Amino acid sequence: MTISDELEQQILRLYDVEHWRVGTIARQLHLHHATVRRVLAQAGKATAVAPLRTSRIDPYRPFIEQTLRSYPTLSAARLYVMVRERGYEGCASHFRHHVAGMRPRPAAEAFLRLRTLPAEQAQMDWAHMGHLQIGRARRPLMAFVMVLSYSRRIFLRYFLDARIDSFLRGHVEAFQAWGGCTRVVLYDNLKSAVLERVGEAIRFNPQLLDLARHLRFEPRPVAIARGNEKGRVERSIQFVRSAFFAARKFTDLDDLNAQARVWCEGQASDRPWPEERRISVREAFERERPRLLPLPEREYVLGTRRTVEVGKTPYVRFDLNDYTVPHTRVRRTLWVLADEARVRVFDGTEQVADHPRSWDSGVQVEDARHIQALLHYKAAARAHRACDRLVQAAPAAAQLLQRAAERGNNLGTITAALMRLLERFGAAALQVAIEEALQRNVPHPNAVRLALERAREEQGLPPPTALCLGDDVARRDAPVRAHALADYDQIHQPQGDADEPSQE
């Protein structure tokens, strides 16, 4: 700590003239006692150092130091038990305090400052930024951060997960924003990049390899526990947290990403370039941009791909929500291709549904055309079942319906009318009446009804009584309340007193 000449002079005066002790001077001048001793030592005034007080742990120091040299990571709790067995009587907290100072420390490691060529390398990492509540769903807010190692140009994009499809989309959008691709992208050992690692043997995520093959870059993970190798993206994440996200207000994810793009183009690009602070990151990026690898003309297909099973209802479940499909696809296996905005459902190579994506939970996203088609199918099925019943009872009805269809008549109305006649007159009479109507070339229920009525009159039968009194079952089945018979007796009661004899 550097102090002024006046403060040094005051320390010397208080020590020589006023005979203050070092601790008193340090407390009154708000200095550390080591600073006071340094000033006095530079002036040639030796200060007495108080001798260390003896401690209960002193006899056990050689044993503790030897044990820690053999087992550097041995916990203080285990050491305390071992020393207690050897006669130590001190408390555990006092013991832990002393062991912390006795534990061997690894030697400080020096690092070389890494320098990269323009367009040679980019570094990428995820950063967790809390959660967003969307309806009933609580989604994690993840920041995809990629930085160019040479120019320090930052790309920032927020997602509601850290899955592989978001991981790949971040790469594609970053390279599109920069207008090119670097030759190497550096990662730590996150699962989106490295599925398995044994020493130098690395098994990459096949979807990352597919993207790298398309864009012609090399994915390269850093060594295990060597985060310093990608320190530029780590510092960029700290910069994002403090300079952009802290106290940031936004309405939704789209608004946050729009603000992030403006920040990356503005404040983040206008900061001084660490390699040469006279120029900005923007100017360094303009030097680097022409050397980036050109992007291929064919775009990489992005989105989550997942196989789904359709049950007896025309819905597929994807990411906590249900989406409709045509009713003709029930009891089948389909596959979903989803991105942040859309959820598309395919049957093989045929797209059968396209919905806006919901990030809520437990929502049924429906296409009105799918529901309407199902309703029409159900109505047609009911009519088809009535037609089957009619033809089974009176086979001539099939020919009547065929001729009615040729004339453009409404088959549903004709079927319903013939079903009512079937209930009133029976199957045999209806068959005869339909044959008569067909002989007269009048395929209409009215002709069938007239034939039935004429046959009934010729046989001298009474009109059939319809068993169906109406369509309202609740009204037909309503209980009937019996009235008191005494009310009727009062109606027939003669005027006057009932006990008085009548006079002629």
C-alpha positions in Angstrom: 0.0 0.0 0.0 1.4 3.3 -1.0 0.9 6.2 1.4 1.7 9.9 1.2 4.8 11.6 2.6 2.7 13.5 5.1 1.2 10.3 6.5 4.7 8.7 6.8 5.9 11.7 8.7 2.9 11.5 11.0 3.6 7.8 11.7 7.3 8.6 12.6 6.2 11.5 14.9 3.7 9.4 16.8 6.2 6.6 17.2 9.2 8.7 18.3 7.6 11.7 20.1 4.3 10.3 21.5 5.7 6.7 21.9 2.6 5.1 20.5 2.7 1.4 19.8 2.4 0.1 16.3 -1.1 -1.2 16.9 -2.3 2.1 18.3 -0.9 4.0 15.3 -2.6 1.6 12.8 -6.0 1.9 14.5 -6.0 5.6 14.8 -4.7 6.3 11.2 -6.9 3.5 9.7 -3.9 1.6 8.4 -2.7 -2.0 8.4 -0.1 -2.8 11.0 2.2 -4.1 8.3 2.1 -0.8 6.6 3.1 1.0 9.8 6.0 -1.5 10.4 7.2 -1.0 6.8 7.4 2.8 7.3 9.3 2.4 10.5 11.6 -0.2 9.1 12.5 2.1 6.1 13.3 4.8 8.7 15.7 2.4 10.5 13.5 1.9 13.5 13.3 -1.8 14.4 10.0 -2.7 16.1 9.6 -5.6 18.4 7.4 -8.4 17.3 5.4 -10.0 20.0 6.3 -13.7 20.4 3.8 -16.2 19.3 1.8 -17.7 22.2 2.0 -21.4 22.7 -0.9 -23.5 21.6 -2.3 -26.9 22.5 -1.8 -28.0 18.9 2.0 -27.3 18.9 3.0 -30.8 20.0 0.9 -32.3 17.2 2.2 -30.0 14.3 4.8 -32.5 13.0 2.3 -35.3 12.9 -0.3 -33.1 11.1 2.2 -31.7 8.6 3.5 -35.2 7.8 0.0 -36.6 7.3 -1.0 -33.7 5.0 2.1 -34.2 2.9 1.1 -37.8 2.3 -2.7 -37.1 2.0 -3.1 -33.4 0.8 -6.9 -33.7 0.5 -7.6 -35.3 3.8 -10.4 -33.4 5.5 -9.8 -31.5 8.8 -12.7 -33.5 10.4 -10.8 -36.8 9.9 -7.5 -35.2 11.0 -9.3 -33.9 14.2 -10.4 -37.5 15.0 -6.9 -38.8 14.5 -5.3 -36.1 16.7 -7.9 -36.6 19.4 -7.0 -40.3 19.6 -3.4 -39.1 20.2 -4.4 -36.9 23.2 -5.4 -33.5 21.7 -7.9 -31.7 23.9 -8.7 -28.6 21.9 -12.0 -27.8 20.2 -12.8 -28.6 16.6 -13.1 -25.0 15.3 -9.7 -24.0 16.8 -8.2 -27.1 15.2 -9.7 -26.4 11.7 -8.3 -22.8 11.9 -4.8 -24.0 12.4 -5.0 -26.9 9.9 -6.1 -24.4 7.2 -2.8 -22.6 7.5 -0.8 -25.9 7.6 -2.3 -27.5 4.6 0.2 -27.6 1.6 -0.8 -25.2 -1.2 -0.1 -26.1 -4.9 2.5 -24.0 -6.5 1.2 -21.0 -8.4 1.0 -21.8 -12.1 2.1 -19.2 -14.6 0.1 -19.0 -17.9 1.2 -17.7 -21.3 -0.9 -15.1 -23.0 -2.6 -16.9 -25.9 -2.7 -15.2 -29.2 -4.7 -16.4 -32.2 -4.8 -15.5 -35.8 -7.7 -13.7 -37.4 -10.6 -16.0 -38.2 -8.8 -18.9 -36.6 -10.8 -19.6 -33.5 -14.1 -18.9 -31.7 -15.0 -19.9 -28.2 -18.5 -20.9 -27.0 -20.2 -21.6 -23.7 -23.7 -21.5 -22.0 -24.6 -19.2 -19.2 -27.6 -19.7 -16.9 -29.5 -16.4 -16.4 -32.4 -17.5 -14.1 -35.9 -18.6 -15.1 -38.9 -17.3 -17.0 -42.5 -18.0 -16.0 -44.6 -18.6 -19.1 -48.2 -19.5 -18.0 -47.9 -22.6 -15.9 -44.4 -23.5 -17.1 -41.2 -22.3 -15.5 -38.5 -22.3 -18.2 -34.7 -21.8 -17.7 -33.3 -18.8 -19.4 -30.0 -19.8 -21.0 -27.6 -17.4 -22.8 -25.7 -18.8 -25.8 -22.4 -16.8 -25.9 -19.8 -17.1 -28.7 -16.8 -14.8 -29.1 -14.2 -14.5 -31.8 -10.8 -15.1 -30.2 -9.0 -12.5 -32.3 -11.3 -9.5 -32.4 -13.4 -10.3 -29.3 -16.6 -9.8 -31.2 -19.5 -11.2 -29.1 -22.6 -13.0 -30.3 -25.4 -13.3 -27.7 -28.6 -15.2 -28.1 -31.1 -16.3 -25.4 -33.0 -19.6 -25.3 -35.5 -21.3 -23.0 -33.3 -24.5 -22.8 -29.8 -25.7 -23.5 -30.8 -28.7 -25.7 -28.9 -29.7 -28.8 -31.3 -28.0 -31.2 -30.8 -24.6 -29.4 -27.0 -25.4 -29.3 -26.9 -25.9 -33.1 -29.2 -22.9 -33.8 -26.9 -20.6 -31.8 -23.9 -21.7 -34.0 -25.8 -21.1 -37.3 -27.1 -17.7 -36.2 -23.7 -16.6 -34.8 -21.9 -17.4 -38.1 -24.7 -15.7 -40.1 -24.4 -12.6 -37.9 -20.6 -12.5 -38.6 -20.9 -13.3 -42.2 -18.6 -16.3 -42.0 -17.2 -19.2 -39.9 -14.0 -19.7 -38.0 -11.8 -22.7 -38.6 -12.0 -23.9 -35.0 -14.7 -23.6 -32.3 -13.5 -24.2 -28.7 -15.8 -25.8 -26.1 -15.5 -27.2 -22.6 -16.8 -30.7 -22.1 -20.5 -30.0 -22.2 -22.8 -32.8 -23.3 -24.0 -31.0 -26.4 -20.4 -31.2 -27.8 -18.7 -34.2 -26.0 -20.7 -37.4 -25.2 -17.8 -39.3 -23.8 -14.1 -38.7 -23.1 -11.4 -41.1 -21.9 -8.0 -39.4 -21.9 -7.5 -38.1 -25.4 -10.2 -40.3 -26.9 -13.2 -38.2 -27.5 -16.7 -39.2 -28.7 -18.4 -36.1 -30.1 -22.1 -35.5 -30.4 -23.0 -36.7 -33.9 -25.3 -33.8 -34.5 -22.5 -31.4 -33.8 -20.3 -33.3 -36.2 -23.0 -33.1 -38.8 -23.1 -29.3 -38.4 -19.3 -29.0 -38.4 -19.2 -31.1 -41.6 -21.7 -28.7 -43.2 -20.0 -25.5 -42.1 -16.4 -26.9 -42.4 -15.2 -26.0 -38.9 -13.3 -28.2 -36.4 -14.9 -28.7 -32.9 -12.2 -28.8 -30.3 -12.8 -29.4 -26.6 -10.4 -28.0 -24.0 -8.6 -30.3 -21.6 -10.5 -31.4 -18.5 -10.5 -28.8 -15.7 -8.6 -26.3 -17.9 -11.2 -23.5 -18.2 -8.3 -21.0 -18.7 -8.0 -22.3 -22.2 -11.3 -20.6 -23.1 -10.9 -17.6 -20.9 -12.1 -15.2 -23.6 -15.6 -16.6 -23.6 -15.6 -16.8 -19.8 -14.7 -13.1 -19.5 -17.3 -12.3 -22.2 -20.0 -14.0 -20.1 -19.0 -11.9 -17.1 -19.2 -8.9 -19.3 -22.6 -9.9 -20.5 -23.9 -10.4 -16.9 -22.6 -7.0 -15.7 -22.9 -4.8 -18.7 -26.0 -6.1 -20.4 -28.2 -8.4 -18.3 -28.0 -6.7 -14.9 -31.2 -4.8 -14.1 -32.4 -5.5 -17.7 -36.2 -5.2 -18.3 -37.9 -7.1 -21.1 -41.4 -8.3 -22.0 -40.6 -11.7 -23.5 -37.8 -13.7 -25.1 -38.1 -12.0 -28.5 -37.7 -8.6 -26.8 -34.7 -9.8 -24.9 -33.0 -11.1 -28.0 -33.8 -7.9 -29.9 -32.1 -5.9 -27.1 -29.1 -8.4 -27.2 -28.6 -7.8 -30.9 -28.6 -4.0 -30.4 -26.1 -4.4 -27.6 -23.7 -6.6 -29.5 -23.8 -4.2 -32.4 -23.4 -1.2 -30.2 -21.8 -1.1 -26.8 -20.1 -4.5 -27.0 -18.5 -3.6 -30.3 -17.4 -0.1 -29.3 -15.3 -1.2 -26.3 -11.5 -1.0 -26.7 -9.8 -3.9 -28.3 -7.6 -5.6 -25.6 -4.7 -6.2 -28.0 -4.5 -2.5 -29.1 -6.6 -0.2 -27.0 -6.4 2.6 -29.5 -8.9 0.9 -31.7 -12.3 -0.7 -30.9 -13.5 -4.3 -31.2 -15.6 -3.2 -34.2 -12.4 -2.1 -36.1 -10.6 -5.3 -35.1 -13.6 -7.3 -36.4 -13.5 -5.5 -39.7 -9.9 -6.7 -40.1 -11.0 -10.3 -39.3 -14.2 -10.5 -41.3 -12.6 -11.0 -44.8 -10.7 -14.0 -43.5 -13.7 -15.9 -42.2 -14.7 -19.0 -44.0 -17.6 -18.4 -46.4 -20.9 -20.0 -45.5 -22.4 -22.7 -47.7 -25.2 -21.8 -50.0 -27.4 -24.6 -48.8 -28.8 -23.8 -45.3 -28.6 -26.2 -42.5 -31.9 -27.7 -41.4 -32.5 -26.7 -37.8 -35.1 -27.9 -35.2 -35.9 -30.6 -32.7 -36.7 -33.9 -34.4 -38.6 -36.4 -32.3 -40.8 -39.5 -32.9 -44.2 -39.4 -31.4 -47.1 -41.9 -31.0 -50.7 -40.9 -31.8 -53.3 -42.5 -29.6 -57.0 -42.8 -30.2 -57.5 -39.0 -30.0 -55.9 -36.9 -32.8 -53.2 -35.2 -30.7 -49.5 -35.6 -30.4 -47.6 -34.7 -27.2 -44.5 -32.5 -27.5 -42.7 -30.5 -24.8 -45.6 -30.5 -22.2 -48.3 -29.6 -24.7 -50.7 -31.4 -27.2 -51.0 -30.5 -30.9 -53.8 -31.8 -33.2 -53.2 -33.9 -36.3 -55.8 -35.1 -38.9 -58.1 -37.8 -37.5 -56.9 -40.2 -40.3 -53.5 -40.4 -38.5 -54.6 -41.8 -35.2 -52.9 -45.0 -33.9 -49.8 -44.3 -35.9 -46.2 -43.2 -35.4 -45.3 -39.7 -36.7 -42.4 -37.4 -36.2 -42.1 -33.8 -35.1 -39.8 -31.1 -36.4 -40.0 -28.1 -34.0 -38.2 -24.8 -33.6 -38.8 -21.8 -31.4 -41.8 -20.6 -33.4 -43.4 -23.6 -35.1 -44.2 -27.3 -34.5 -44.6 -29.3 -37.6 -45.8 -32.9 -37.7 -44.8 -35.3 -40.5 -46.0 -38.7 -41.6 -42.9 -40.0 -43.5 -42.0 -37.1 -45.8 -45.6 -35.7 -45.8 -46.3 -32.7 -43.6 -49.7 -33.3 -41.9 -49.8 -30.5 -39.3 -48.3 -27.1 -38.7 -48.9 -25.2 -35.4 -47.5 -22.2 -33.6 -45.3 -23.4 -30.7 -46.5 -23.0 -27.1 -44.0 -22.6 -24.3 -46.7 -23.0 -21.7 -47.6 -26.3 -20.0 -50.7 -28.4 -20.5 -52.0 -26.5 -23.5 -54.0 -28.0 -26.3 -53.0 -26.3 -29.5 -55.7 -27.1 -32.1 -56.1 -26.5 -35.8 -59.8 -25.8 -36.5 -59.7 -27.7 -39.7 -58.6 -30.9 -37.9 -61.5 -30.6 -35.4 -64.1 -29.8 -38.1 -63.0 -32.7 -40.3 -63.4 -35.0 -37.3 -66.9 -33.7 -36.6 -67.9 -34.2 -40.2 -66.5 -37.7 -40.1 -68.4 -38.5 -37.0 -71.7 -37.2 -38.4 -71.1 -39.1 -41.6 -70.3 -42.2 -39.6 -73.6 -41.9 -37.7 -75.5 -41.5 -41.0 -73.6 -44.5 -42.4 -74.6 -46.6 -39.5 -78.3 -45.7 -39.9 -78.1 -46.5 -43.6 -76.6 -49.9 -42.9 -79.4 -50.6 -40.5 -82.0 -49.5 -43.0 -80.6 -51.6 -45.8 -80.4 -54.6 -43.5 -84.1 -54.3 -42.6 -85.3 -53.4 -46.2 -82.8 -54.4 -48.9 -84.7 -52.4 -51.5 -83.7 -49.2 -49.6 -80.2 -49.4 -51.2 -81.6 -49.0 -54.7 -83.9 -46.2 -53.6 -81.0 -44.3 -52.0 -78.9 -44.8 -55.2 -81.6 -43.4 -57.4 -82.1 -40.5 -55.0 -78.4 -39.7 -55.1 -78.5 -39.6 -58.9 -81.3 -37.0 -58.7 -79.2 -34.9 -56.2 -81.5 -35.4 -53.2 -80.3 -35.2 -49.6 -79.6 -38.7 -48.6 -79.4 -37.9 -44.9 -83.0 -36.6 -44.9 -84.2 -39.5 -46.9 -82.5 -42.0 -44.6 -84.0 -40.4 -41.5 -87.5 -40.4 -43.0 -87.3 -44.1 -43.9 -86.0 -45.0 -40.5 -89.1 -43.4 -39.0 -91.3 -45.4 -41.3 -89.4 -48.5 -40.3 -90.2 -47.9 -36.7 -93.9 -47.3 -37.3 -94.8 -50.0 -39.9 -92.1 -52.6 -39.6 -89.5 -54.1 -42.0 -91.8 -56.3 -44.2 -94.3 -53.5 -44.9 -91.5 -51.1 -45.6 -89.8 -53.5 -48.1 -93.1 -53.8 -50.1 -93.7 -50.1 -50.1 -90.1 -49.3 -51.3 -90.5 -51.8 -54.1 -93.8 -50.1 -55.2 -92.2 -46.7 -55.1 -89.3 -47.9 -57.2 -91.7 -49.4 -59.8 -93.4 -46.0 -60.0 -89.9 -44.4 -60.4 -90.5 -42.1 -57.5 -87.4 -42.7 -55.1 -88.7 -40.5 -52.3 -89.9 -41.2 -48.8 -93.3 -39.6 -49.5 -94.0 -42.2 -52.1 -93.1 -44.9 -49.7 -95.3 -43.4 -47.0 -98.3 -43.2 -49.3 -97.8 -46.8 -50.3 -97.7 -47.8 -46.7 -100.9 -45.9 -45.8 -102.8 -47.3 -48.9 -101.8 -50.9 -47.9 -103.0 -50.2 -44.3 -106.4 -48.9 -45.4 -106.9 -51.9 -47.8 -106.3 -54.2 -44.9 -108.6 -52.2 -42.6 -105.9 -51.7 -40.0 -105.9 -48.8 -37.6 -103.3 -46.1 -38.0 -100.0 -47.2 -36.3 -99.3 -45.5 -33.0 -95.9 -43.8 -32.7 -94.1 -44.9 -29.7 -91.8 -41.9 -29.8 -93.7 -39.0 -28.2 -91.0 -36.4 -28.8 -87.3 -35.8 -28.9 -87.1 -34.4 -25.4 -86.4 -37.5 -23.3 -86.3 -35.5 -20.1 -89.8 -34.1 -20.7 -91.2 -37.5 -21.6 -89.8 -39.0 -18.4 -90.9 -36.2 -16.1 -92.9 -37.6 -13.1 -96.6 -36.8 -13.0 -97.9 -35.5 -9.7 -101.3 -36.9 -8.7 -103.9 -34.4 -7.6 -106.1 -34.7 -4.5 -109.5 -36.2 -5.3 -111.1 -33.9 -2.7 -110.9 -31.0 -5.2 -113.3 -32.9 -7.5 -115.8 -33.5 -4.6 -115.9 -29.7 -4.1 -116.8 -29.2 -7.7 -119.9 -31.4 -7.4 -120.9 -30.1 -3.9 -124.3 -28.3 -4.1 -124.4 -24.6 -3.3 -125.2 -23.8 0.3 -124.8 -25.8 3.5 -124.3 -29.5 2.8 -126.0 -30.5 6.1 -129.2 -28.4 5.4 -132.0 -30.5 3.7 -132.9 -29.4 0.3 -136.3 -27.7 -0.1 -138.5 -28.5 -3.0 
